[in-house]
Amino acid sequence: MLNKSVMNFIGCDAGYEEADIVLYGAPFDSTTSFRPGTRFAGQAVRNDSYGLETYSPYQDRDLEDCRIFDLGDLELAIGDSELVLSEIEKTAETILKDKKLPFMIGGEHLVTLGAVRAAARQYPELHIIHLDAHTDLREDYLGVKLSHAAVIRLCWDILGDGRIHQFGIRSGEKSEFDWARSGHTDFHPFTLDDLPGILPELKGKPVYFTVDLDVLDPSVFPGTGTPEPGGVDFLTLMKNVTEVCNSLNIIGCDVNELCPPCDHSGMSTAVACKIIREMLLALKK
C-alpha cells in the first residue's frame, strides 16, 4: 500500500486501492549537462495544475470521472544515480504488480531507465515509444554511462533492436544518428508525422511511452534544460500523445524534462500540466 501525496495533481485524489493509474514524481537532475532544475517539475506541476479545469473539451472527458492516485514525489538520493534508479524501479514494480499503470513525472530523462527496467521484467516483449528532441543514444557522456544523454541506449541494452520507436529527434552526435539509422531503433527524426503509421503494428503489444517535453519547440516550451529549435507545436504534440494513449496497450509512461526555473513566466509548466492532463484522460479509455 502506498500513501497519498499531501498535494495532488488536480482531480487525482483517488485512494491507492481503487486507482487504475498511479502518478508519481522523480525529482532527479544530477546528470544534467546544461541547465539544471528539472527536479522541481513534480512540485511545480502539482501546484500549477489548479489553474486547469479537470474537464478536457478536446476529449470530452473529465478527471473527476477517473480513478487516479497521486503518490507525490519520491524521496531520492540526489547524487547517486544507481540508487535513484533502483528506487524508481522498485516503485514502478510495486505499481505494476498491483495491476495499475505507473505514470512518472521527471526529472531528467535518465529516470526513465528505472521505470523501463521494471516494465521489461514484467513484460518481456515490451516496446518503447520515445518522443524527444535528442537521440539519447550515446554510450556515455564524458565517461559517465548513467546519463540523460545515454538513457535510450541503456534501454536498448535491455530490449535490443526493433523495439524502440523514436520520433521528433533533431539533435545528437553523427554517430548516434548513424547507429539509429542502421536499424537498431525505429528512427523517425524531425517530426511526429510518421507516428500514427506505426500504431497498427503495435496494437496489443505492451508499450512504455516516454515523452521528453523538449520535443516541443522552445517558442512553445522554453522551460527545459536543453532547448532545441525546430520542434513541434503544442497541438501537434497533444494530438499525438492522446492518440498513442487511446490506441495502444500503454503499461507505463512518463513526461520529463520540464525545468521550471528556466521559464519564470510559468508558461512551460502550464504546457506540461495540460499534456499530462490529456494523457491521463486518454489512458483512462
Backbone bond lengths (Angstrom), bond angles and torsions (degrees), N, CA, C in turn:
res aa  C-N    CA-C-N  psi(-1)  N-CA   C-N-CA  omega(-1)  CA-C   N-CA-C  phi
1 M - - - 1.477 - - 1.525 109.06 -
2 L 1.330 117.33 128.83 1.460 122.05 177.70 1.522 109.28 -105.05
3 N 1.325 116.18 147.77 1.459 121.03 -175.85 1.526 111.81 -91.20
4 K 1.329 115.54 146.46 1.456 122.81 -177.25 1.534 111.18 -71.60
5 S 1.349 115.69 146.97 1.455 121.65 174.93 1.529 110.12 -71.16
6 V 1.342 116.19 148.76 1.462 119.99 176.43 1.525 109.65 -65.14
7 M 1.345 116.17 -47.00 1.473 120.17 175.39 1.522 108.23 -108.16
8 N 1.302 118.19 126.77 1.452 120.97 -179.00 1.530 111.49 -114.92
9 F 1.327 115.07 160.62 1.458 121.12 171.50 1.521 107.49 -62.58
10 I 1.316 117.12 139.31 1.469 121.51 -172.44 1.535 111.89 -50.87
11 G 1.299 115.69 128.55 1.462 121.59 177.91 1.514 114.75 84.16
12 C 1.350 117.47 -6.07 1.467 120.69 -176.50 1.525 110.00 -101.79
13 D 1.303 115.85 66.72 1.463 120.78 -172.06 1.527 112.85 -120.98
14 A 1.321 117.43 20.32 1.469 120.39 176.78 1.527 109.76 -71.88
15 G 1.329 116.77 158.90 1.455 121.65 171.58 1.521 110.37 -74.70
16 Y 1.325 116.15 161.17 1.471 119.71 -176.64 1.519 112.34 -62.77
17 E 1.304 117.19 -45.06 1.462 120.40 -174.97 1.523 112.05 -61.70
18 E 1.325 117.15 -36.64 1.467 120.01 -176.29 1.521 113.11 -87.39
19 A 1.327 117.92 -10.49 1.468 121.08 -172.05 1.520 112.44 -77.68
20 D 1.326 114.85 148.63 1.467 122.61 171.77 1.525 111.09 -97.27
21 I 1.335 116.53 -29.58 1.460 123.57 -177.52 1.523 108.35 -124.21
22 V 1.339 116.48 138.38 1.461 121.63 177.46 1.528 108.49 -118.81
23 L 1.321 115.23 117.79 1.464 122.77 178.85 1.532 108.06 -92.91
24 Y 1.331 116.47 133.53 1.464 119.04 176.12 1.525 110.16 -150.24
25 G 1.333 116.12 151.35 1.452 121.51 -177.69 1.512 111.90 -103.66
26 A 1.339 116.16 147.39 1.462 123.05 176.47 1.522 108.33 -123.01
27 P 1.340 117.59 86.34 1.466 122.00 -173.59 1.531 112.89 -79.91
28 F 1.322 115.63 77.65 1.464 121.10 -174.41 1.526 109.52 -138.07
29 D 1.343 116.77 131.33 1.462 120.17 175.71 1.530 111.97 -149.15
30 S 1.329 115.92 34.25 1.467 120.28 -173.59 1.525 114.36 -73.89
31 T 1.339 119.37 -16.82 1.469 119.54 177.58 1.527 111.60 -103.44
32 T 1.319 117.53 8.68 1.462 121.33 179.76 1.523 110.45 -54.79
33 S 1.324 116.98 132.48 1.465 121.08 -174.61 1.524 113.71 -101.06
34 F 1.341 118.42 -7.56 1.463 119.93 -179.96 1.521 110.10 -130.43
35 R 1.332 119.20 -89.35 1.461 121.06 -175.24 1.532 109.93 -107.87
36 P 1.347 118.16 115.42 1.466 120.70 -179.19 1.523 111.75 -79.29
37 G 1.329 115.30 168.62 1.467 120.79 175.78 1.509 114.64 131.86
38 T 1.348 117.80 -2.77 1.468 118.77 -179.30 1.527 112.04 -68.06
39 R 1.324 117.72 -15.38 1.466 119.65 177.85 1.527 111.94 -63.19
40 F 1.339 116.95 -17.53 1.460 120.40 -178.16 1.533 112.80 -92.83
41 A 1.329 117.01 3.19 1.466 119.92 -173.02 1.527 112.85 -65.00
42 G 1.328 117.79 -46.38 1.456 120.08 -176.62 1.515 112.27 -58.94
43 Q 1.308 115.84 -45.54 1.462 120.75 179.09 1.529 111.02 -62.46
44 A 1.342 116.35 -44.37 1.469 120.53 -178.72 1.521 111.51 -65.62
45 V 1.323 116.15 -41.18 1.468 120.75 -178.91 1.527 110.96 -64.56
46 R 1.322 117.01 -44.18 1.465 118.86 178.64 1.529 111.02 -62.25
47 N 1.317 116.35 -45.73 1.461 120.76 -178.29 1.525 111.47 -62.42
48 D 1.341 116.61 -47.20 1.468 120.78 -174.41 1.524 113.03 -80.58
49 S 1.337 116.94 -12.59 1.471 118.98 178.29 1.522 111.56 -62.54
50 Y 1.327 116.91 -20.98 1.464 119.62 -179.79 1.523 112.22 -75.39
51 G 1.328 116.99 -2.68 1.459 121.03 168.89 1.517 112.36 -86.77
52 L 1.347 116.98 -4.46 1.465 122.94 178.42 1.523 110.68 -98.40
53 E 1.311 115.82 160.86 1.459 121.36 164.17 1.527 108.62 -87.25
54 T 1.305 117.34 153.24 1.460 120.00 173.63 1.530 110.88 -73.22
55 Y 1.326 116.84 -19.36 1.474 122.37 -177.25 1.522 110.59 -90.28
56 S 1.340 115.90 135.19 1.457 122.22 174.43 1.527 109.88 -107.25
57 P 1.336 117.75 113.77 1.463 119.34 175.65 1.527 112.32 -70.46
58 Y 1.341 116.60 -18.98 1.466 119.84 178.13 1.519 111.11 -67.28
59 Q 1.324 116.57 -37.13 1.464 120.96 -176.42 1.528 113.57 -112.96
60 D 1.331 117.35 -6.57 1.461 122.64 -174.64 1.534 110.11 53.89
61 R 1.316 115.29 47.34 1.460 122.62 177.89 1.519 108.59 -133.39
62 D 1.331 116.14 157.43 1.459 120.52 -175.32 1.532 109.29 -134.33
63 L 1.336 116.25 134.28 1.456 120.77 178.85 1.529 112.14 -61.97
64 E 1.326 116.74 -24.60 1.460 119.45 178.50 1.531 112.03 -66.88
65 D 1.322 116.69 -17.78 1.462 120.94 177.50 1.527 112.14 -93.24
66 C 1.334 116.49 1.79 1.462 121.13 -177.29 1.523 110.59 -105.28
67 R 1.325 115.89 163.96 1.463 121.50 177.58 1.524 107.69 -117.24
68 I 1.335 115.52 91.37 1.464 121.95 -176.51 1.521 109.11 -123.71
69 F 1.309 115.91 128.33 1.462 123.04 179.44 1.525 109.12 -102.35
70 D 1.328 118.24 129.95 1.456 122.23 177.79 1.522 108.78 -105.17
71 L 1.327 115.28 109.56 1.452 122.33 -179.38 1.525 112.41 -74.92
72 G 1.335 116.91 -20.72 1.457 121.08 -173.12 1.516 111.18 87.96
73 D 1.323 117.03 -170.43 1.458 121.55 178.59 1.521 110.67 -81.19
74 L 1.328 115.89 139.21 1.457 120.61 173.31 1.529 109.58 -68.93
75 E 1.315 115.80 153.46 1.458 121.02 175.11 1.528 107.30 -92.04
76 L 1.338 116.38 102.57 1.460 121.75 -171.28 1.522 111.97 -109.53
77 A 1.323 115.43 146.49 1.467 122.18 -179.12 1.523 109.37 -82.13
78 I 1.320 116.26 87.81 1.460 120.77 -178.85 1.528 109.69 -57.11
79 G 1.341 116.13 128.16 1.458 120.94 178.48 1.514 113.59 107.73
80 D 1.332 117.98 -13.72 1.467 121.15 178.87 1.527 108.10 -122.53
81 S 1.325 116.15 93.78 1.468 121.20 -172.25 1.525 112.36 -60.98
82 E 1.330 117.45 -42.62 1.457 119.31 -177.34 1.518 111.77 -67.79
83 L 1.321 116.62 -37.67 1.458 120.00 177.31 1.535 110.56 -65.86
84 V 1.322 116.86 -39.25 1.467 122.02 176.75 1.527 110.52 -62.30
85 L 1.330 116.13 -47.90 1.462 119.99 -179.58 1.530 111.14 -62.26
86 S 1.324 116.60 -36.90 1.458 120.92 178.70 1.529 110.97 -64.12
87 E 1.323 117.13 -40.90 1.467 120.85 179.57 1.529 110.87 -66.45
88 I 1.328 116.60 -42.48 1.468 120.69 176.98 1.526 110.03 -62.61
89 E 1.327 116.22 -44.33 1.458 121.03 -179.94 1.528 111.16 -59.56
90 K 1.321 117.36 -44.95 1.472 121.06 179.95 1.529 110.99 -63.35
91 T 1.331 116.27 -40.26 1.467 119.95 179.67 1.522 110.66 -65.16
92 A 1.342 116.38 -48.57 1.467 120.58 179.79 1.520 110.78 -62.06
93 E 1.332 116.58 -38.66 1.467 120.39 179.86 1.529 111.40 -63.88
94 T 1.323 116.71 -42.20 1.473 120.38 177.48 1.518 110.96 -60.24
95 I 1.323 116.58 -46.13 1.469 121.51 -178.73 1.521 110.64 -62.98
96 L 1.330 116.72 -44.27 1.463 121.21 -179.11 1.535 111.05 -65.65
97 K 1.322 116.71 -42.08 1.468 119.69 179.77 1.519 111.94 -64.35
98 D 1.335 115.97 -28.12 1.468 120.41 176.76 1.526 112.17 -85.63
99 K 1.349 115.35 11.51 1.468 122.90 175.24 1.527 112.16 61.55
100 K 1.320 115.34 41.41 1.459 122.31 175.72 1.528 108.53 -122.90
101 L 1.322 116.19 163.96 1.463 121.15 -177.22 1.525 109.49 -98.53
102 P 1.354 118.42 118.36 1.461 120.58 177.18 1.528 111.60 -80.22
103 F 1.337 116.60 128.63 1.465 123.07 179.32 1.531 106.69 -124.06
104 M 1.315 116.15 109.60 1.462 121.67 -173.90 1.534 111.10 -101.75
105 I 1.346 115.15 139.28 1.454 121.82 171.61 1.531 107.50 -108.14
106 G 1.373 115.95 114.11 1.464 118.65 175.40 1.503 109.97 -80.80
107 G 1.306 119.15 171.21 1.434 126.82 17.66 1.523 113.21 73.62
108 E 1.350 111.84 158.76 1.460 119.25 173.42 1.518 109.41 -71.16
109 H 1.334 115.53 168.59 1.461 119.59 -170.32 1.528 113.48 -70.61
110 L 1.323 119.06 -19.14 1.462 119.76 179.29 1.525 111.62 -57.21
111 V 1.332 117.95 -28.34 1.478 120.41 -177.24 1.528 112.13 -58.53
112 T 1.329 116.78 -24.93 1.470 120.48 179.63 1.522 111.49 -58.11
113 L 1.336 117.03 -34.31 1.463 120.21 -176.44 1.524 111.90 -59.27
114 G 1.322 117.80 -41.00 1.460 120.18 179.16 1.513 112.23 -60.88
115 A 1.327 116.39 -44.30 1.463 120.73 -179.88 1.530 111.26 -68.12
116 V 1.323 116.96 -37.80 1.472 120.41 179.97 1.525 110.94 -68.22
117 R 1.316 117.73 -36.59 1.470 119.98 176.08 1.524 110.99 -56.86
118 A 1.336 116.02 -45.50 1.467 119.82 179.49 1.522 111.25 -67.18
119 A 1.335 116.75 -42.65 1.465 120.87 -177.34 1.521 111.59 -66.18
120 A 1.336 117.08 -40.55 1.466 120.76 -177.76 1.531 111.02 -68.62
121 R 1.311 117.20 -31.73 1.457 119.91 177.76 1.531 110.88 -67.60
122 Q 1.320 116.63 -38.44 1.468 120.21 179.87 1.530 111.86 -81.94
123 Y 1.339 116.43 -29.31 1.473 121.35 -178.03 1.527 108.82 -126.71
124 P 1.330 118.36 86.88 1.473 121.25 -175.86 1.522 113.86 -60.00
125 E 1.325 118.80 -22.81 1.471 121.24 179.74 1.527 112.02 -96.43
126 L 1.309 116.77 25.46 1.462 122.91 -175.42 1.532 112.73 -59.25
127 H 1.350 115.04 140.35 1.465 123.07 168.15 1.531 108.26 -115.10
128 I 1.324 115.79 157.15 1.469 122.00 175.88 1.516 109.05 -122.66
129 I 1.326 117.04 132.20 1.463 122.01 165.71 1.520 106.74 -104.89
130 H 1.323 115.56 127.09 1.465 122.68 -171.34 1.528 109.35 -125.74
131 L 1.343 116.43 115.26 1.462 121.94 174.86 1.523 108.03 -107.04
132 D 1.339 117.49 130.65 1.462 119.98 -171.09 1.526 109.40 -170.54
133 A 1.329 115.33 160.84 1.466 120.63 168.49 1.518 111.04 -85.55
134 H 1.342 116.45 -23.04 1.466 121.80 -170.61 1.521 111.25 -117.04
135 T 1.329 115.21 148.29 1.458 120.69 -178.40 1.523 112.68 -64.29
136 D 1.347 116.39 -40.69 1.479 122.67 -175.99 1.520 111.90 55.92
137 L 1.343 115.53 37.99 1.464 121.00 -174.82 1.528 113.01 -116.04
138 R 1.324 117.87 15.99 1.468 119.17 178.35 1.525 110.27 -69.07
139 E 1.331 115.38 151.42 1.462 119.40 173.72 1.522 110.55 -74.35
140 D 1.324 116.72 -27.56 1.459 122.21 173.88 1.527 107.52 -163.93
141 Y 1.324 116.15 167.13 1.469 121.20 174.28 1.523 107.70 -124.91
142 L 1.340 115.58 111.39 1.469 122.39 -176.29 1.531 111.12 54.13
143 G 1.330 114.86 38.96 1.450 121.01 177.15 1.516 115.44 87.85
144 V 1.330 117.54 -4.28 1.469 121.88 -178.93 1.529 109.40 -99.49
145 K 1.315 117.07 118.37 1.467 120.66 -179.14 1.525 112.37 -76.60
146 L 1.328 117.17 -39.79 1.464 120.63 179.19 1.520 108.62 -83.48
147 S 1.331 115.01 84.36 1.466 122.14 -175.39 1.518 110.05 -136.78
148 H 1.317 116.15 149.93 1.465 120.10 175.03 1.524 111.12 -59.60
149 A 1.331 117.51 -26.23 1.464 121.76 179.91 1.522 112.67 -78.36
150 A 1.335 117.33 -7.19 1.458 121.98 -177.67 1.524 112.88 -121.35
151 V 1.338 117.67 6.07 1.464 119.73 -168.41 1.526 113.36 -62.81
152 I 1.318 118.43 -39.95 1.472 118.75 -178.38 1.521 110.96 -74.06
153 R 1.325 117.59 -32.12 1.467 120.30 173.61 1.535 109.44 -63.21
154 L 1.318 117.55 -39.53 1.456 121.33 177.94 1.533 111.23 -66.69
155 C 1.325 116.68 -36.18 1.470 120.30 174.04 1.521 110.58 -66.31
156 W 1.335 116.99 -37.66 1.473 121.22 176.55 1.528 110.88 -61.45
157 D 1.324 116.86 -36.65 1.467 120.30 177.03 1.524 111.11 -56.63
158 I 1.319 117.24 -29.54 1.465 122.35 179.52 1.526 111.56 -84.55
159 L 1.339 116.44 -43.08 1.475 120.78 -170.44 1.526 114.08 -96.67
160 G 1.334 117.80 -33.24 1.458 120.77 -177.51 1.522 113.03 84.57
161 D 1.333 116.09 -171.26 1.462 122.75 -173.94 1.529 112.38 -66.99
162 G 1.342 114.56 148.02 1.458 121.18 168.13 1.512 116.16 81.34
163 R 1.319 118.55 2.28 1.466 119.55 -176.10 1.531 113.33 -119.74
164 I 1.337 116.35 7.66 1.461 120.76 174.16 1.520 107.85 -120.41
165 H 1.322 116.56 125.01 1.467 123.11 -173.79 1.528 107.91 -116.92
166 Q 1.341 116.51 112.79 1.460 122.49 -171.32 1.530 111.57 -109.31
167 F 1.346 115.13 136.52 1.464 120.97 -177.38 1.531 110.51 -139.30
168 G 1.339 115.44 146.91 1.458 121.44 174.24 1.513 114.70 84.61
169 I 1.335 116.99 -1.36 1.466 121.48 -174.41 1.529 110.19 -64.86
170 R 1.324 115.68 132.66 1.466 119.92 178.44 1.529 112.63 -145.33
171 S 1.338 116.38 14.58 1.458 120.05 179.43 1.519 110.24 -152.55
172 G 1.331 115.50 141.68 1.462 121.84 177.99 1.509 109.39 158.78
173 E 1.314 116.57 172.89 1.453 120.45 176.18 1.531 110.05 -73.28
174 K 1.342 115.65 153.39 1.463 119.84 178.77 1.524 110.76 -56.40
175 S 1.323 116.72 -38.80 1.468 119.93 -178.86 1.530 111.34 -62.87
176 E 1.335 117.44 -32.60 1.465 120.70 178.17 1.524 110.84 -69.02
177 F 1.335 116.42 -44.55 1.470 120.49 177.47 1.525 109.99 -61.66
178 D 1.335 117.13 -44.38 1.467 121.07 -179.85 1.526 110.52 -62.41
179 W 1.333 116.72 -41.74 1.470 121.14 -178.44 1.525 110.40 -65.20
180 A 1.332 117.00 -43.57 1.465 120.59 178.71 1.524 110.88 -64.41
181 R 1.331 116.03 -45.41 1.472 120.42 -176.58 1.525 112.87 -70.22
182 S 1.315 117.26 -15.48 1.462 119.78 178.83 1.532 111.81 -78.42
183 G 1.340 116.90 0.70 1.456 120.90 174.13 1.519 115.04 109.00
184 H 1.318 117.06 0.91 1.469 118.85 179.60 1.530 111.42 -69.67
185 T 1.347 116.56 -36.60 1.461 119.51 172.70 1.529 108.68 -123.99
186 D 1.318 114.80 162.52 1.468 121.63 173.41 1.531 105.29 -86.64
187 F 1.330 116.47 99.19 1.464 122.78 -160.99 1.529 111.55 -106.73
188 H 1.352 116.21 121.01 1.459 122.42 -179.31 1.533 108.49 -130.97
189 P 1.339 117.95 83.95 1.471 119.89 -173.38 1.526 113.36 -75.27
190 F 1.322 114.05 163.19 1.467 126.31 168.00 1.532 116.10 79.96
191 T 1.317 119.04 -41.92 1.464 120.32 -175.17 1.532 110.10 -137.00
192 L 1.334 114.79 176.67 1.469 121.16 173.43 1.526 110.74 -104.52
193 D 1.312 117.29 11.67 1.467 121.61 -172.19 1.529 113.09 -58.46
194 D 1.336 117.06 -34.49 1.466 120.24 -175.97 1.533 112.83 -84.77
195 L 1.322 117.63 -7.14 1.466 120.09 -173.26 1.525 113.34 -60.40
196 P 1.336 119.92 -47.15 1.473 118.58 179.84 1.526 113.15 -58.32
197 G 1.329 117.06 -29.57 1.462 120.82 -176.98 1.510 114.60 -69.12
198 I 1.339 118.40 -22.76 1.472 118.98 -179.53 1.521 112.67 -91.88
199 L 1.338 117.27 -10.05 1.469 119.57 -175.55 1.532 113.21 -60.68
200 P 1.342 119.44 -41.56 1.473 118.32 179.72 1.529 113.32 -60.23
201 E 1.329 118.13 -36.71 1.469 119.67 -177.88 1.530 112.37 -74.32
202 L 1.336 116.71 -18.64 1.468 120.57 178.43 1.525 112.70 -97.89
203 K 1.317 116.38 -0.45 1.466 121.21 -178.22 1.524 110.43 -56.32
204 G 1.329 116.22 126.59 1.456 121.17 176.97 1.511 114.95 85.93
205 K 1.336 117.80 -13.58 1.464 120.84 179.30 1.531 110.22 -86.26
206 P 1.325 117.96 149.42 1.465 119.16 176.95 1.525 110.42 -70.83
207 V 1.328 116.32 129.64 1.469 121.32 -175.18 1.525 109.61 -129.14
208 Y 1.329 115.96 131.59 1.459 121.68 168.04 1.528 107.02 -99.88
209 F 1.333 116.68 131.00 1.468 122.54 -172.92 1.520 108.58 -114.39
210 T 1.340 117.26 115.40 1.458 120.97 179.54 1.523 110.47 -117.18
211 V 1.335 116.04 124.21 1.460 122.91 -175.94 1.526 109.04 -116.74
212 D 1.327 115.68 106.73 1.457 120.69 170.55 1.520 106.53 -86.83
213 L 1.322 116.16 117.79 1.468 120.43 -172.22 1.517 113.72 -67.80
214 D 1.334 118.17 -10.12 1.471 117.39 174.56 1.524 112.55 -75.78
215 V 1.341 116.86 1.99 1.465 119.66 166.98 1.528 110.33 -61.53
216 L 1.341 115.81 -26.01 1.467 121.67 174.86 1.523 110.53 -71.41
217 D 1.322 116.08 151.76 1.457 120.16 175.23 1.533 109.56 -67.97
218 P 1.339 118.57 142.78 1.468 120.40 179.46 1.521 114.22 -60.23
219 S 1.327 118.10 -21.37 1.467 119.85 175.40 1.521 111.14 -67.12
220 V 1.325 116.44 -23.61 1.464 123.07 177.40 1.518 110.65 -96.42
221 F 1.326 115.32 -34.82 1.464 121.39 -171.10 1.530 109.74 -140.37
222 P 1.333 117.44 76.05 1.474 119.83 179.96 1.519 113.70 -76.20
223 G 1.316 118.25 -17.92 1.459 122.18 -173.70 1.505 113.35 -84.06
224 T 1.321 116.22 68.12 1.457 121.27 178.93 1.519 108.83 -145.07
225 G 1.323 116.26 159.20 1.452 120.11 -172.44 1.510 114.94 -68.65
226 T 1.330 117.44 -35.38 1.471 121.36 -178.18 1.524 108.76 -133.76
227 P 1.344 117.70 79.52 1.463 120.46 -177.94 1.520 111.26 -67.15
228 E 1.313 116.29 142.14 1.465 122.02 -176.89 1.530 109.62 -135.80
229 P 1.357 118.60 107.20 1.466 120.96 179.55 1.529 112.17 -57.59
230 G 1.330 115.19 152.87 1.460 120.77 177.88 1.509 114.10 100.75
231 G 1.335 117.05 15.71 1.456 120.33 -176.63 1.509 114.40 -87.59
232 V 1.325 115.48 -174.97 1.463 121.59 -177.19 1.526 109.85 -85.51
233 D 1.337 116.26 165.43 1.462 120.21 177.00 1.535 110.11 -91.34
234 F 1.336 115.46 172.48 1.465 120.33 -174.24 1.525 112.14 -61.36
235 L 1.333 117.30 -48.41 1.462 119.79 -175.40 1.525 111.78 -63.89
236 T 1.337 116.86 -35.20 1.460 120.30 177.24 1.517 110.61 -64.10
237 L 1.334 116.62 -45.32 1.457 119.42 178.66 1.522 111.08 -64.74
238 M 1.322 117.18 -45.89 1.457 120.12 -178.29 1.532 111.09 -59.98
239 K 1.318 116.92 -44.79 1.462 120.48 -179.78 1.526 110.86 -60.10
240 N 1.330 116.61 -43.07 1.464 120.18 -176.40 1.517 112.65 -73.09
241 V 1.333 118.23 -40.43 1.468 118.07 -179.60 1.524 111.24 -68.15
242 T 1.318 117.43 -36.69 1.461 118.84 178.77 1.528 110.94 -69.43
243 E 1.328 117.01 -35.41 1.465 119.49 178.28 1.520 110.63 -66.36
244 V 1.324 117.43 -42.34 1.463 120.94 177.67 1.525 110.29 -61.46
245 C 1.331 116.41 -48.62 1.471 120.59 -177.31 1.521 112.42 -66.49
246 N 1.318 117.01 -33.42 1.463 121.57 178.72 1.523 112.23 -74.00
247 S 1.346 116.62 -35.48 1.462 120.98 -167.07 1.518 114.13 -91.04
248 L 1.347 116.93 -30.64 1.459 119.86 -167.39 1.524 112.83 -110.80
249 N 1.323 114.63 167.79 1.460 122.64 174.98 1.534 108.02 -84.77
250 I 1.326 116.02 77.62 1.459 121.39 179.48 1.529 107.74 -77.75
251 I 1.339 115.95 119.15 1.469 119.50 -178.05 1.526 111.55 -103.19
252 G 1.329 116.95 -7.14 1.455 122.47 177.04 1.515 108.77 -174.82
253 C 1.333 116.45 155.92 1.459 118.63 -179.19 1.524 110.55 -159.49
254 D 1.316 115.10 166.91 1.457 120.33 173.67 1.519 110.44 -150.16
255 V 1.333 114.25 156.78 1.462 124.01 170.97 1.516 105.36 -126.21
256 N 1.319 117.37 126.30 1.450 119.09 -172.70 1.533 112.46 -140.54
257 E 1.325 113.84 174.75 1.468 125.61 174.34 1.534 115.31 72.22
258 L 1.337 118.51 19.87 1.461 119.97 163.74 1.525 107.89 -73.98
259 C 1.337 116.71 128.45 1.460 121.97 178.74 1.531 108.45 -121.90
260 P 1.332 117.97 87.95 1.472 120.58 -174.39 1.523 115.34 -53.92
261 P 1.343 120.79 -37.13 1.467 118.93 -179.89 1.530 114.20 -65.68
262 C 1.342 116.67 -15.73 1.471 119.93 -179.65 1.529 112.68 -85.39
263 D 1.325 117.98 -3.26 1.466 121.58 178.52 1.520 108.71 -144.05
264 H 1.334 115.55 91.46 1.463 120.31 -176.52 1.532 112.64 -72.15
265 S 1.330 117.17 -11.78 1.467 119.07 176.37 1.521 111.73 -71.23
266 G 1.335 116.62 -22.74 1.459 120.89 -177.26 1.516 114.44 83.15
267 M 1.332 117.70 -0.75 1.467 119.44 -176.22 1.530 112.10 -68.50
268 S 1.328 117.00 -35.34 1.467 119.32 178.89 1.526 110.94 -64.36
269 T 1.327 116.71 -39.61 1.462 120.27 176.96 1.522 110.55 -64.57
270 A 1.334 116.81 -38.77 1.471 120.31 177.09 1.523 110.80 -62.06
271 V 1.322 116.98 -41.41 1.469 121.27 177.61 1.526 110.00 -62.05
272 A 1.344 116.73 -46.54 1.464 120.39 179.62 1.524 111.22 -60.13
273 C 1.326 116.62 -43.09 1.467 120.82 178.99 1.529 111.19 -57.58
274 K 1.306 115.80 -43.92 1.466 119.07 -176.16 1.525 111.55 -70.63
275 I 1.331 116.98 -38.13 1.467 119.94 175.97 1.526 110.12 -62.81
276 I 1.325 117.04 -43.12 1.463 120.69 178.77 1.522 110.65 -63.09
277 R 1.335 117.05 -43.93 1.470 119.57 178.53 1.525 111.17 -58.88
278 E 1.331 116.71 -46.85 1.460 119.78 -177.34 1.534 111.23 -65.82
279 M 1.325 117.33 -37.47 1.464 119.42 177.79 1.521 111.46 -66.62
280 L 1.328 116.87 -44.34 1.472 120.28 177.83 1.518 111.53 -57.42
281 L 1.305 115.97 -44.04 1.466 120.38 -178.62 1.524 112.09 -68.48
282 A 1.335 116.09 -37.35 1.468 119.79 179.33 1.525 111.15 -71.16
283 L 1.334 116.69 -33.47 1.459 120.00 177.96 1.523 111.87 -67.82
284 K 1.336 115.75 -29.69 1.468 120.27 178.44 1.522 107.50 -85.85
285 K 1.345 115.88 77.25 1.454 122.13 -172.49 1.533 110.60 -65.94
